[in-house]
Amino acid sequence: MGIKEACVRFLEYCELDKNLTLRTVRMYSYYIRFFRDWLLKQKGRDDYSVLEITDEDIRQFRLYISHHYKNPHKGDLKRQTQNYFLVALRSLFRFLIKKHKLNVLSPETIELGKRRDRNIKFLTPEDLKRLFDAVPAVGVRGLRDRTIMEVLFSTGLRVSELVNLNKDQINLKTGEFGVIGKGGKARVVFISKNARNWLQKYLEKRKDPYRPLFLRYSGPREKEEGITDEKFRLSARSVERMIEKYRLKAGIPFRIGPHVLRHSYATDLLSHGADIRSVQEMLGHKNISTTQIYTHVTSKQLRDVHKKFHSGNREG
């Protein structure tokens, strides 16, 4: 089987059999086709059998994305991004072995690069107040913007999860609702009293019939042909731009985005005594190792426990 056919079959498998989200399939498509195009250019062929791909091919590809390739928008690829390419290749080879019984390169031979510990950005309570106060919460657009930030901080939602919400999903009485996160993983999300109040104000201000919870208020309007209910949904990129605008207005010295509010949500829970397993569930992390990036909080808690209970810290 050639690499071109293998790519097509693998992506069909991801969409139809694995039932991955469209966004995930698109990312796999990018990583796999990037490798395919690099490989064919290296070999000087129109196609190349997957049975011929060797350890050396993978090593040369890793050297290329590590030392030579530069993203036209972001420059050098971070180690984590490089690993995304390798994870996609592992999945491709597993698929070829499992579904087509092909004697291709073993996925286990593709080792991921060791990642440095992540330096998590989060906002202090003072930063959060400055950011929220920077929003002029008057009119439907101002109420929307303040509500978005309150909901992100209250729930720890990913921005993709936030913009996909519909009005009928939200139960303001119980203060909770369900979302489907990464990998089709369902979880319950809880809204704080404060965020509920802002949601109530925003929804009362709206006089439209549209389903999306958060709407865009610029761009093509109803009178233009082809504009549907769904096309009024606010995009993730718009949320990112909106938060950056208020970040500058608030005078916060480092760039932030929706994910920083997610980090701030987890930090807030842990610093007030939540256990890490509960935070894992609320964030929708598959593995506890992902949640353990919040060591800036857990380390302080451990230090306080050591100081309080270790006999060597007692006087006399």
C-alpha positions in Angstrom: 0.0 0.0 0.0 1.3 3.4 -0.9 1.6 6.3 1.6 -1.1 8.3 -0.3 -3.7 5.5 0.0 -2.6 4.8 3.6 -3.3 8.4 4.6 -6.7 8.4 3.0 -7.7 5.1 4.7 -6.4 6.2 8.1 -8.3 9.5 8.1 -11.5 7.7 7.0 -10.9 5.3 9.9 -10.5 8.2 12.4 -13.7 9.8 11.3 -16.0 6.8 10.7 -14.6 4.0 13.0 -13.0 6.0 15.8 -15.7 8.7 15.7 -13.1 11.4 16.4 -14.2 15.0 16.3 -13.8 16.9 13.0 -11.1 19.1 14.6 -9.1 16.1 15.7 -9.4 14.5 12.2 -8.2 17.8 10.7 -5.2 17.9 12.9 -4.3 14.2 12.1 -4.7 15.1 8.5 -2.3 18.0 8.7 0.4 16.0 10.6 0.1 12.9 8.4 0.0 14.7 5.1 2.9 16.9 6.1 5.0 13.7 6.7 3.7 12.2 3.4 4.7 15.3 1.4 8.2 15.4 3.1 8.7 11.7 2.4 7.8 11.9 -1.3 10.0 14.9 -1.8 12.9 13.1 0.0 12.5 10.0 -2.1 11.8 11.8 -5.4 8.8 9.7 -6.1 5.1 10.2 -6.8 4.2 7.5 -4.2 6.1 5.3 -1.7 5.1 2.0 -0.1 4.5 2.1 3.6 6.4 -1.2 3.9 9.6 0.7 2.8 9.4 3.3 5.6 12.3 2.7 8.0 13.7 3.9 11.3 16.1 6.1 9.4 13.3 7.8 7.5 11.7 8.7 10.8 15.0 9.9 12.2 15.5 12.1 9.2 12.0 13.5 9.5 12.6 14.3 13.2 15.8 16.1 12.3 13.9 18.1 9.7 11.1 19.3 11.9 13.5 20.0 14.8 16.3 21.9 12.9 15.2 22.9 9.5 11.4 23.5 9.2 10.0 26.8 10.4 6.2 27.4 10.6 5.5 30.5 8.4 3.5 32.1 11.3 5.2 30.8 14.5 8.8 30.0 13.5 10.6 27.0 15.1 8.4 24.1 16.2 8.2 23.6 20.0 9.1 20.1 21.3 5.5 19.5 22.1 4.4 20.3 18.6 7.1 18.0 17.2 5.7 15.2 19.3 2.2 15.8 17.8 3.7 14.7 14.4 5.2 11.6 16.0 2.0 10.7 17.8 0.1 10.9 14.5 2.6 8.6 12.8 2.4 6.1 15.6 -1.4 6.1 15.2 -1.0 5.6 11.4 1.3 2.6 11.8 -0.9 1.0 14.5 -3.9 1.3 12.1 -1.9 -0.3 9.2 -0.9 -3.2 11.5 -4.3 -3.7 13.1 -6.6 -3.2 10.2 -4.5 -4.2 7.2 -2.1 -6.7 8.8 0.8 -5.0 7.1 4.4 -5.6 8.3 5.2 -1.9 8.7 7.5 -0.1 11.1 6.5 -0.8 14.7 4.9 2.2 16.4 6.8 1.5 19.6 10.1 2.3 17.8 9.0 5.9 17.4 10.0 7.5 20.6 8.7 10.9 21.6 11.1 13.7 22.5 11.4 14.4 26.2 9.5 17.5 27.1 10.6 20.1 29.5 8.2 20.8 32.4 5.6 23.3 31.3 5.6 26.8 32.8 1.9 27.3 33.4 0.5 30.8 33.0 -2.4 31.7 35.3 -4.0 34.8 36.7 -3.9 35.9 40.3 -7.2 37.0 41.9 -6.0 40.6 41.4 -5.2 40.0 37.7 -8.6 38.4 37.2 -10.4 41.4 38.8 -8.5 43.8 36.6 -9.3 41.8 33.5 -13.0 41.5 34.3 -13.3 45.1 35.3 -11.8 46.1 31.9 -15.0 45.0 30.2 -17.6 47.7 29.9 -20.6 45.4 30.7 -23.2 47.6 29.0 -25.2 46.6 26.0 -25.5 43.1 24.6 -21.9 42.9 23.3 -20.4 44.0 26.6 -22.5 41.6 28.6 -21.5 38.8 26.3 -17.8 39.5 26.7 -18.0 39.7 30.5 -20.2 36.6 30.6 -17.7 34.6 28.4 -14.8 35.4 30.8 -16.9 34.6 33.9 -18.0 31.3 32.4 -14.5 30.3 31.3 -13.1 31.0 34.8 -16.1 29.4 36.5 -16.1 26.1 34.5 -12.6 25.6 33.1 -14.1 24.9 29.7 -11.9 24.7 26.6 -12.7 27.5 24.2 -13.9 25.0 21.6 -16.3 23.6 24.2 -17.5 27.1 25.1 -18.3 28.3 21.6 -20.2 25.0 20.8 -22.7 25.6 23.7 -26.3 26.2 22.9 -28.8 28.1 25.1 -30.9 25.0 25.7 -28.0 23.2 27.3 -27.7 25.6 30.2 -29.7 25.0 33.3 -29.4 28.2 35.4 -31.4 26.7 38.3 -29.1 23.8 38.9 -26.0 25.6 37.8 -24.7 22.6 35.8 -24.7 21.2 32.3 -23.0 18.4 30.3 -20.3 18.8 27.6 -18.5 16.4 25.3 -14.8 17.1 25.5 -11.7 15.8 23.8 -12.0 12.2 22.5 -15.8 12.3 23.0 -15.4 12.2 26.7 -18.5 13.5 28.5 -18.4 15.4 31.8 -20.5 17.6 34.0 -19.6 21.2 34.2 -20.6 23.5 37.2 -21.3 27.2 37.0 -20.5 29.5 39.9 -23.2 31.7 41.4 -21.4 34.7 40.0 -21.2 33.3 36.4 -24.9 32.3 36.6 -25.8 35.9 37.4 -23.9 37.2 34.4 -25.5 34.5 32.1 -28.9 35.5 33.3 -28.2 39.2 32.5 -26.8 38.4 29.1 -29.7 36.1 28.1 -32.3 38.5 29.3 -30.7 41.2 27.1 -30.9 39.0 24.0 -34.0 39.4 21.8 -33.0 36.9 19.1 -34.2 33.4 18.2 -30.8 31.9 17.7 -29.6 28.7 19.4 -25.9 29.4 20.1 -25.2 30.6 23.6 -22.7 33.1 22.4 -23.3 35.1 19.2 -21.2 37.2 17.0 -22.3 40.8 16.6 -20.3 41.8 13.5 -20.0 40.5 10.0 -22.8 39.4 7.6 -26.4 39.9 8.9 -29.6 38.0 8.4 -30.6 39.9 5.2 -27.7 38.4 3.3 -28.3 35.2 1.4 -27.1 32.0 3.0 -26.9 33.3 6.5 -28.2 30.5 8.8 -28.7 30.2 12.6 -25.4 28.4 13.0 -23.4 31.1 11.2 -24.2 33.5 14.0 -22.2 31.4 16.4 -19.1 33.1 17.9 -15.8 31.6 16.8 -13.0 30.4 19.1 -10.7 32.9 17.3 -13.0 35.7 18.1 -12.9 34.8 21.8 -9.1 34.8 21.7 -9.0 38.3 20.1 -11.6 39.5 22.6 -9.6 38.4 25.6 -6.4 39.8 24.2 -8.1 43.2 23.8 -9.2 43.3 27.4 -5.8 42.0 28.6 -4.2 45.1 27.0 -6.8 47.4 28.5 -6.3 45.9 31.9 -2.5 46.3 31.7 -1.7 42.6 32.3 2.0 42.4 31.1 1.9 38.9 29.5 -0.2 37.4 26.6 -3.2 35.4 27.8 -6.0 33.5 26.1 -9.0 31.3 27.0 -6.6 28.5 28.1 -5.0 30.8 30.7 -8.5 31.2 32.3 -8.7 27.4 32.3 -5.4 27.2 34.1 -6.6 29.9 36.5 -9.7 27.8 37.2 -7.7 24.7 38.1 -5.2 26.8 40.2 -8.1 28.4 42.1 -9.7 25.0 42.9 -6.4 23.4 44.0 -5.3 26.4 46.1 -8.5 26.3 48.0 -8.2 22.7 48.9 -9.6 20.7 46.0 -7.9 17.3 45.5 -6.2 16.7 42.2 -8.3 13.7 41.2 -11.5 15.9 41.4 -9.8 18.6 39.4 -8.8 16.0 36.8 -12.5 15.0 36.4 -13.7 18.6 36.2 -11.1 19.5 33.6 -11.9 16.4 31.5 -8.3 15.1 31.6 -8.0 11.5 30.5 -4.8 11.0 32.6 -3.8 12.4 36.0 -0.4 13.2 34.6 -2.0 15.9 32.5 -3.5 17.5 35.6 -0.1 17.3 37.4 1.1 20.3 35.4 -0.3 22.4 38.2 2.7 21.7 40.4 3.0 25.4 41.3 -0.1 24.8 43.5 0.4 21.2 44.7 4.0 21.9 45.6 3.0 24.7 47.9 0.4 22.5 49.6 3.0 19.8 50.1 5.4 22.3 51.5 2.8 23.5 54.0 2.0 19.9 55.0 5.7 19.2 55.5 6.1 22.3 57.6 3.1 21.5 59.7 3.6 17.8 60.4 7.3 16.9 60.0 8.9 16.4 63.5 12.1 18.2 62.3 10.1 21.5 62.0 8.9 21.4 65.6 10.4 23.7 68.2 12.2 22.2 71.2 
